[in-house]
Every structure is written in structure tokens, then in C-alpha cells.
Amino acid sequence: MEETKRRPFAVSLLVSLIDRPATALAEIAAYPRWRWVLPVILLIGAMIASIVLTGPLTVEQAQQAVQQQLANLPAEQAEMVRAQIARLQQPQVLLATAIGTGLMGLLLSWLMASAILYFSVLMAGGDVSFTGLFATLPWTWLPFALRDVVQTGYIVYKNELIANPGLSYFVSTGKPVEDAGNLLYNAVARVDLFTLWHLALVFVVLWVLPRFSKGKAFVLVLVYAALSLGLRLVPALLVRAFMPG
């Protein structure tokens, strides 16, 4: 009981995650019960705030993309499609859909990332608690919550969406619909400082929890990054499959 009382609070672990990430993540993995709640709340809060504040601009951009696609269809067919889409573009429907999709994506990402790292550790000859790993991962995603806050603040200030996130500017065609189905564009769009920070924290997890060497931990981070990126490119593959021409 005395040892339990001396455990650091979740809020103090936020500070430790910056200046002592190895200590903080080891503490979270060793005593995982309810330690995942705070980062999950921060992740969900940042995501919902971003969706709500940037929603009008996102809808406007989507409508412009739809109109460009409809321009390539025969007039009668375009009118039928336009009527069907109009029913789905109600602000309340779009907001609820975006939040629901975001929550489901967060949960699935949490489960898949935990499974990828857990089985990677086992295949590499290490031993790690799935419960501890599962509780630790949301902490490694906090850079993404900060990215949502920073990008949302920028969008609200400029009153325009970020056209080409990450390094996607260098491969963009300037046509949103084509870029949405471009695998290279979608891959480099995810490369930024926040992603690198996340991968650095994952490296620390793999180095500290199963006590791997830094070399082995680095290789497993590369495997994790490749598999995670592949899964996140599935939407782009679907866009390519259904994109005309």
C-alpha cells in the first residue's frame, strides 16, 4: 500500500515524458492500471476540437472536390449524384460522422499498434507485458495530440486548411482528388517532427521494456513504422480503386 501511494501522478508523468521519457514509460508499463486514461482523454479532446473548429473549411473543400468530379459526368447523372450527396452533407451528419470515424480509428490504431509491437518483440526474442504495452502506447501518441492543437490553431488563425501537410508539398500535383489517391503523397504527408517524436518514444519503449539493445530497438521501430504506414495508406488505395480513369 505504501508503494502504491508513492506512485507519481499521471499529470507529473507528462512532464517526465519530455525530460525523462525512459523513466516515465517504464513507470507506466510497470503500473499500467488506469494510466492510459489521461493521454486518451487528451487525444480525443484534441481530435474533437480539431474536427469542430476546422469542420466548415473541410466541408467547403470537400464540396469543391465533389463539384470538380461531377463536372466530368453527364448532366443527368451529375444531378442525381448531387441530390444524393446533398443529404449526406448536412453539418450535423458530417460532424457526427467525422467524430465517430475518428474515435473508431483511434481505437483500431491503438489495438493494431499494440499487436504489431507485442508480436514484434516476441519474434525478436524479447518478453513484454501486453497490458503494460497497451497502456503505454497512448503516451507515445501525445505528439499527435499536440500536432492537432498546433495545426488547428494555425488553420483558425489563417482561416484556411493546410494544403500539403508534412513533406507532401514536394510531390503534390495541386489537384486534391489526385493527391488523395497518390500513395507517395499520402506517405510523405505523415512525415513531420511530431511523427519523428512519436517514433522516438516508441524506440524508448522498445529499448526499456524488453531491454533490447539500441540497435535491435531501432530495427523494430523501422518495422513498426513500415507496418503502421502501410495500414494508414489503405484509404488512399480505396480512393485509387474508385477514382475515375
C-alpha positions in Angstrom: 0.0 0.0 0.0 2.8 2.4 0.8 4.5 1.7 -2.5 1.2 2.3 -4.4 0.8 5.7 -2.7 4.2 6.8 -3.8 3.5 6.2 -7.5 3.7 9.5 -9.4 0.5 11.1 -10.7 -0.4 10.8 -14.3 0.0 14.6 -14.7 3.5 14.5 -13.5 4.3 11.8 -16.0 3.5 14.3 -18.8 6.5 16.4 -17.7 8.7 13.4 -17.2 7.8 12.2 -20.8 9.7 15.2 -22.1 12.8 15.3 -19.9 12.9 11.7 -18.7 11.0 9.6 -21.2 12.6 6.3 -20.4 11.8 6.6 -16.7 8.2 7.8 -17.4 7.4 5.0 -19.9 9.0 2.3 -17.6 6.8 3.5 -14.7 3.7 3.5 -16.8 4.3 0.0 -18.1 5.1 -1.4 -14.6 2.0 0.1 -13.1 -0.4 0.4 -16.1 -3.8 0.4 -14.3 -5.8 3.5 -15.5 -2.5 5.2 -16.6 -3.9 5.2 -20.2 -6.9 7.4 -19.3 -5.2 10.8 -19.3 -3.4 10.5 -22.7 -6.6 9.0 -24.3 -8.7 12.0 -23.0 -6.1 14.4 -24.4 -6.0 12.6 -27.7 -9.8 12.5 -28.0 -10.2 16.1 -26.9 -7.6 17.4 -29.4 -9.2 15.4 -32.2 -12.8 16.6 -31.5 -11.6 20.2 -31.1 -9.9 20.0 -34.4 -12.9 18.5 -36.2 -15.3 21.1 -34.7 -13.1 24.1 -35.4 -12.0 23.1 -38.9 -15.2 21.5 -39.9 -16.6 24.3 -42.0 -13.4 24.7 -44.1 -13.2 20.9 -44.5 -16.8 20.7 -45.8 -16.2 23.6 -48.2 -13.1 21.9 -49.6 -14.9 18.6 -49.9 -17.8 20.3 -51.8 -15.4 21.8 -54.2 -13.7 18.5 -54.9 -17.1 16.9 -55.4 -18.2 19.6 -57.9 -15.0 19.0 -59.9 -15.7 15.3 -60.1 -19.4 15.9 -61.1 -18.3 18.2 -63.9 -16.9 15.1 -65.6 -20.3 13.3 -65.5 -23.3 13.6 -67.9 -25.7 16.4 -66.7 -28.5 14.0 -65.7 -26.2 11.6 -63.8 -24.5 14.5 -62.1 -27.8 15.9 -60.9 -28.8 12.5 -59.4 -25.4 12.2 -57.6 -25.6 15.8 -56.4 -29.0 15.2 -54.8 -27.8 12.1 -53.0 -24.7 13.8 -51.8 -26.6 16.8 -50.5 -28.5 14.6 -48.0 -25.1 13.5 -46.6 -23.6 16.9 -46.4 -25.7 18.2 -43.5 -23.4 19.8 -40.9 -24.7 17.7 -38.1 -24.3 14.5 -40.1 -20.8 15.3 -41.2 -19.7 16.3 -37.7 -21.1 13.2 -36.1 -19.6 11.0 -38.9 -16.1 12.6 -38.5 -16.1 12.2 -34.7 -17.4 8.7 -34.9 -14.8 7.7 -37.6 -12.1 9.4 -35.6 -12.9 7.5 -32.4 -13.1 4.2 -34.2 -9.9 4.9 -36.0 -8.2 5.8 -32.7 -9.3 2.5 -31.0 -8.3 0.4 -34.0 -5.0 2.1 -34.3 -4.4 1.5 -30.6 -5.2 -2.2 -30.9 -3.2 -2.7 -34.1 -0.2 -0.8 -32.9 -0.2 -2.8 -29.6 -0.4 -6.0 -31.6 2.4 -5.0 -34.0 4.8 -4.1 -31.2 3.9 -7.0 -29.0 4.4 -9.7 -31.7 7.5 -7.9 -33.0 9.0 -8.1 -29.5 8.1 -11.8 -29.2 9.6 -12.6 -32.6 12.8 -10.7 -31.7 13.2 -12.9 -28.7 12.0 -10.4 -26.1 9.4 -10.6 -23.3 6.9 -7.8 -22.6 3.6 -7.5 -20.9 0.8 -6.8 -23.4 -1.1 -4.9 -20.7 1.8 -2.7 -20.0 2.5 -2.1 -23.7 -1.2 -1.4 -24.3 -1.3 1.2 -21.5 2.0 2.8 -22.6 1.2 3.4 -26.3 -1.3 6.3 -25.9 1.5 8.2 -24.2 3.7 7.8 -27.2 0.9 9.3 -29.3 0.7 12.5 -27.3 2.8 14.3 -30.0 -0.1 13.7 -32.4 -2.4 15.5 -29.9 0.0 18.4 -29.8 0.1 18.4 -33.7 -3.7 18.6 -33.7 -3.6 21.6 -31.4 -0.9 23.4 -33.4 -2.4 22.8 -36.8 -5.9 23.7 -35.6 -4.6 27.0 -34.2 -2.9 27.7 -37.5 -6.0 26.9 -39.5 -8.2 29.0 -37.3 -5.8 31.9 -37.5 -5.2 31.7 -41.3 -8.9 30.7 -42.0 -7.7 28.1 -44.5 -6.8 24.5 -44.4 -3.2 23.2 -44.6 -2.9 22.3 -48.3 0.0 19.9 -48.1 0.9 18.6 -44.6 4.3 17.1 -43.8 6.6 16.8 -46.8 3.7 16.3 -49.3 4.3 19.7 -50.8 7.3 18.3 -52.7 5.2 15.7 -54.5 1.8 17.4 -54.8 0.1 17.8 -58.1 -2.0 20.7 -56.9 -5.1 18.6 -57.5 -6.6 17.4 -54.2 -8.5 14.5 -55.7 -5.5 13.1 -57.5 -3.3 13.6 -54.5 -5.8 11.8 -52.3 -5.1 8.6 -54.3 -1.4 9.1 -54.6 0.4 6.7 -52.3 3.7 8.7 -52.2 1.8 11.9 -51.4 0.0 10.2 -48.5 3.2 8.6 -47.2 5.3 11.7 -47.1 2.3 13.8 -45.8 2.8 11.9 -42.5 6.5 12.8 -42.2 6.9 15.7 -39.7 8.5 16.5 -36.4 5.5 15.1 -34.4 5.8 11.7 -36.2 9.5 11.6 -35.5 8.9 12.4 -31.9 6.3 9.6 -31.7 8.8 7.1 -33.2 11.5 8.3 -30.8 9.1 7.5 -27.9 8.3 4.1 -29.4 12.1 3.5 -29.6 12.4 4.2 -25.9 9.5 1.8 -25.2 11.3 -1.0 -27.2 14.6 -0.2 -25.5 13.3 0.0 -22.0 10.5 -2.6 -21.6 12.0 -5.7 -23.2 15.5 -4.4 -22.5 16.6 -4.7 -26.2 19.9 -3.2 -27.4 19.5 0.2 -29.1 20.3 -1.5 -32.5 17.6 -4.0 -32.2 15.1 -1.4 -30.9 15.9 0.8 -33.8 15.2 -2.1 -36.3 11.9 -2.8 -34.6 10.9 0.8 -34.8 11.5 0.7 -38.6 9.3 -2.4 -38.8 6.6 -0.7 -36.7 6.8 2.5 -38.9 6.6 0.5 -42.1 3.6 -1.6 -41.0 1.8 1.3 -39.5 2.3 3.4 -42.6 1.1 0.5 -44.8 -2.2 0.3 -42.8 -2.7 4.1 -43.0 -2.3 4.0 -46.8 -5.4 1.8 -47.1 -7.7 4.8 -47.6 -5.5 6.1 -50.4 -5.7 2.7 -52.1 -9.5 2.8 -51.9 -9.5 6.3 -53.4 -7.4 5.0 -56.3 -9.7 2.0 -56.8 -12.8 4.1 -57.1 -11.2 7.2 -58.8 -12.4 7.5 -62.4 -9.8 7.0 -65.2 
